[in-house]
Amino acid sequence: MTVFAKADEVSELLNCGKSTAYKIMRQLNNELKEKGYMTISGNVNRAYLFERMGIKAESEVLEDGKQEDVE
């Protein structure tokens, strides 16, 4: 698994169209730029995407399918 997600993956993950995925990616990349991070157009940092969208990473999901509370 790579560090970055592309529009295809974002649209599938969020169950939205590609144009909406690109808008979300652009907003998240702008937020990262404001924090001083470098970004790559057409890609978004997967960890930041999961954090901002409230998605648990695969590593935080237990084997029985329940989500582990990580705080």
C-alpha positions in Angstrom: 0.0 0.0 0.0 1.4 3.4 -1.0 1.4 6.5 1.1 -0.8 8.4 -1.4 -4.3 7.8 -2.8 -5.4 8.7 -6.3 -8.8 9.9 -7.4 -10.0 6.4 -8.3 -9.4 5.1 -4.8 -10.8 8.2 -3.1 -14.0 8.0 -5.2 -14.4 4.3 -4.4 -13.6 4.8 -0.7 -16.1 7.7 -0.3 -18.6 6.3 -2.7 -18.6 9.5 -4.8 -17.8 10.5 -8.4 -14.3 11.3 -9.6 -15.0 15.0 -9.9 -16.1 15.1 -6.2 -13.0 13.0 -5.3 -10.8 15.6 -7.0 -12.5 18.5 -5.2 -11.9 16.7 -1.8 -8.3 15.9 -2.7 -7.7 19.5 -3.7 -9.1 20.8 -0.4 -7.1 18.3 1.7 -3.9 19.2 -0.3 -4.6 22.9 0.3 -4.9 22.2 4.0 -1.6 20.3 4.0 0.1 23.1 2.1 -1.1 25.6 4.7 0.5 23.4 7.3 3.8 23.6 5.4 3.7 20.2 3.7 4.6 19.6 0.1 1.8 17.9 -1.9 1.5 16.2 -5.3 -1.4 17.2 -7.5 -3.7 14.3 -8.3 -2.6 12.5 -5.1 -3.6 12.9 -1.5 -1.8 11.6 1.7 -3.8 8.5 2.6 -3.4 8.9 6.4 -4.6 12.5 6.2 -7.5 11.5 4.1 -8.5 8.8 6.6 -8.1 11.2 9.5 -10.1 14.0 8.0 -12.9 11.8 6.7 -13.2 9.9 10.0 -12.2 6.5 8.4 -10.4 3.9 10.5 -7.3 2.6 8.9 -7.1 -1.1 8.1 -4.5 -1.5 10.9 -7.1 -0.2 13.4 -9.8 -2.7 12.5 -9.8 -5.9 14.5 -10.0 -9.4 13.0 -13.7 -9.8 13.9 -14.6 -6.7 11.9 -15.0 -4.4 14.9 -13.2 -1.1 15.0 -10.7 -0.5 17.8 -10.9 2.8 19.6 -7.6 4.5 19.1 -7.2 7.9 20.8 
